[in-house]
Amino acid sequence: MADVVIVTPNPAIDVTYRVDDQTPGETHRVREISRRPGGKGINVARGLEALGHSTMSVLPLGGASGAWISDALTDLGLAHSITAIDGLTRTTVTVTDDASHPTVFTEAGPIVAASEWDALIADTARLLTGARMLIISGSLPPAADTTIVSTLVARARDAGVPVLVDASGDALLAAAAAGADVVKPNQQELLEATHAGSPDEAITQLLDSGARTVVVSRGVDGLIATTTVATAVPAATALATATAAAPASATATPAAAIATTVPARATAFSATAAVTAAAVTTAIEPGTHSFAVPAISGVHGNPTGAGDAATAGLAAALLDGLSLEDALRWAAALGAAAVLRPVAGEVDIDAFHRFLRPTPIATSPGTSSPDSHSAPDSHSSTPDSSSAHDSYAAPGSNATPESSSAPDSPSTPESHPAPRHPLRPSH
């Protein structure tokens, strides 16, 4: 039985070529090559496993490439459940060097039949028994209906399992409308999906649609989370009550409905007590709270997969019962730790601990520490890749690998007190 069930709708073989210097139109000698099982959800699973959380990946796989991914996941020790499809699982290619932004080529992916999606949804629903979280991460393959996402969210709500969705476009809108507990776009994805005139307007749109918490990666401005969920009670209690009160078929969970079922507002679905008033900003609209963290600067390496690691850090912190503000710090730290590794899906755990030094929380959703500098969010450039400038500044701290030699602070995973309530709602 896994802590987290992760659906990757469009997995891939991730091929990384390392060359001396990328020059369009020229022939390049490949100095290093790696092949890994990929897709955003698989990268998230690897990050969660690195932080001690068991995962079960649900994957539509087909052809020789799909069989290769399954074998590779087995070799990595990652539990997975396969929905067999007639189509051929795709391949993505990333070209990196020491000077340029990585170049990523992503195949669209196979056509998945409606009956195959039905089988994947049924498999996911079965695996949710005993799980503490469902994560849906990555793009949908061609011709896939976004009702796949909303149906998966509904199945999780039927099971009383919180849902985190990292998606873009219509899939992001479908997740919010279905009442996902957390949606996590980057700022570009947020604006493109909602067609809003500003991030605040876009966040409001997703909350009004039904999402309970919106986490946005904002590049140089770090990470922001805006929530309508209760803060003064452990969120395991808040979510259990709110999920039970709202029908799975509902397309939205108004803040007023949550307010009638729990006595106060809380952070996402973390299991700790209320965040201090100094860390809370009332913004966007009445009844919501926003939290922001600044950005880690001076981290250089391969940013492919950093956004997926950030999703894993966010999820792990919430599973461990931390507040939403600390979950943002974990997201930032693990995203930066991924940049220090040569290929997507790996993280530098020692660096992750160093990055978790306490940092001031911004006093408003639009502010960050003045000396934080970051690249655009890591997964905005392609439908299912996570690339940013090679000088990556992940949201969350101002520490760098070179300057973070002090012992781990009380923010490290080992030193946090155990959550007072389990995350998984009781039945």
C-alpha positions, 0 to 999 in steps of 0.5 A, spaced: 500 500 500 503 506 497 502 513 501 501 516 494 498 514 487 501 518 481 497 518 475 502 520 469 497 521 463 503 521 458 509 517 460 515 517 456 522 515 455 527 521 457 533 521 453 538 526 454 544 528 450 550 532 453 554 536 447 560 541 448 556 547 445 549 547 442 549 550 435 543 550 430 544 547 424 550 544 426 552 536 427 554 535 434 558 529 437 554 527 443 559 526 449 554 523 454 547 520 453 542 517 458 535 514 458 530 514 463 523 513 464 520 519 464 514 524 464 512 529 470 509 524 474 515 519 474 519 524 476 515 526 482 515 519 484 522 519 484 522 525 488 517 523 493 521 516 494 527 520 495 524 523 501 521 517 504 514 516 501 512 510 498 509 511 491 505 507 486 505 510 479 499 509 474 501 509 467 498 508 460 504 504 456 504 501 449 509 498 445 516 496 445 518 503 449 512 502 454 515 495 455 522 499 456 519 504 461 516 498 465 522 494 466 526 501 467 521 502 473 522 495 476 530 496 476 529 503 479 525 499 485 519 504 483 512 500 484 507 501 478 501 499 475 500 499 467 494 500 463 496 497 456 494 501 450 495 499 443 499 506 441 506 507 442 509 510 448 513 517 446 520 519 447 522 526 449 529 528 447 533 534 451 540 537 449 544 540 454 551 543 454 555 548 459 553 554 456 546 554 453 539 553 455 537 546 454 533 544 448 527 539 449 524 535 443 517 532 446 513 527 442 505 529 442 504 521 445 499 516 443 492 516 442 489 512 448 482 509 446 476 511 451 476 504 453 483 504 455 482 511 459 476 507 463 481 501 465 486 506 467 481 510 471 478 504 474 485 501 476 487 508 479 480 508 484 482 501 486 489 503 488 486 509 492 484 504 498 489 506 503 492 511 500 494 518 503 494 522 496 493 522 489 497 526 484 495 527 477 502 530 473 503 532 466 500 533 459 494 529 456 496 525 450 493 527 443 485 527 443 484 526 450 478 529 453 479 533 460 473 529 463 479 524 464 482 529 470 475 531 473 473 523 473 480 522 477 479 527 482 472 525 483 474 518 484 479 521 489 474 525 493 469 518 493 475 515 497 476 521 501 483 522 498 486 529 497 488 530 490 494 535 487 494 536 480 500 539 476 497 540 469 496 546 464 491 548 459 484 545 459 486 540 464 488 545 469 481 548 469 478 541 469 482 539 475 479 546 479 472 545 477 472 538 479 474 541 486 482 538 486 485 540 493 491 543 490 492 545 483 500 547 481 501 551 475 507 556 473 505 563 472 505 562 464 500 556 465 496 560 470 495 565 465 494 561 459 489 557 461 485 562 464 486 568 459 486 572 465 489 579 465 493 578 472 495 572 476 491 575 482 485 574 477 487 568 474 488 565 481 481 567 483 478 564 477 481 557 479 478 558 486 471 560 484 471 554 480 472 549 485 480 549 487 481 549 494 488 551 494 492 554 488 500 554 488 503 558 483 511 558 481 513 565 479 520 565 477 524 571 480 518 572 485 518 565 488 512 561 490 505 563 492 500 559 495 493 562 496 488 557 499 480 557 502 481 551 506 481 552 514 487 554 518 486 553 525 484 546 525 489 540 522 487 540 515 486 532 515 480 534 520 478 540 515 479 535 509 475 529 511 469 534 513 469 538 507 470 532 503 464 528 506 460 534 506 461 535 498 458 530 493 463 527 488 459 530 482 460 537 485 464 541 480 465 546 485 466 547 493 465 554 495 469 557 500 462 558 504 461 551 504 467 549 507 466 555 512 460 551 514 463 545 516 469 547 519 470 552 524 476 556 521 480 556 515 487 552 514 493 551 509 492 546 503 491 539 507 497 540 512 496 537 518 499 542 523 496 548 527 495 555 524 501 559 521 503 565 524 499 571 523 505 575 520 506 569 515 499 570 512 496 575 507 489 577 506 489 578 499 485 576 492 478 576 495 475 575 502 476 569 506 482 567 502 489 567 505 496 567 501 503 565 503 509 567 499 517 564 499 522 568 495 527 564 491 534 560 491 539 564 487 546 561 485 544 554 483 547 552 476 546 545 473 540 542 469 533 545 470 530 539 466 525 536 472 526 541 477 518 543 477 517 536 478 521 535 484 518 542 486 511 538 486 514 532 490 517 537 495 510 540 496 507 533 496 512 530 501 511 536 506 504 536 506 504 529 507 508 530 513 504 535 516 507 541 515 504 548 514 503 550 507 508 556 508 513 550 509 511 546 504 512 552 499 519 552 502 520 544 501 518 545 494 523 550 492 529 546 496 527 540 492 526 543 485 533 547 486 536 540 489 534 537 482 538 542 478 544 540 481 543 533 478 545 531 471 538 528 469 531 529 470 528 525 476 534 525 481 535 530 487 541 532 491 538 530 498 544 533 502 543 540 498 535 539 499 537 539 507 542 545 506 536 549 502 531 549 508 534 554 512 529 559 515 527 565 510 523 571 511 516 570 508 513 575 503 508 580 506 504 580 500 503 575 494 507 580 490 513 581 494 519 577 495 526 578 498 530 583 494 536 579 493 533 573 490 534 572 483 530 566 479 529 563 472 522 562 469 519 556 472 522 550 470 516 547 466 513 552 462 517 551 456 514 544 453 507 540 455 511 535 459 518 538 460 521 542 466 526 546 463 529 553 465 535 557 465 541 553 467 542 558 472 536 556 476 534 560 482 528 556 485 523 559 489 524 558 497 531 561 500 537 565 498 542 559 500 546 556 495 550 550 495 557 553 496 554 557 502 550 552 505 555 549 510 551 550 516 548 544 520 541 542 518 536 547 521 530 545 525 526 545 518 529 539 516 525 533 515 528 529 521 527 535 526 520 536 524 515 534 530 510 528 527 503 531 525 498 530 530 493 527 525 494 523 519 493 526 513 488 521 510 481 522 512 478 517 516 472 513 514 
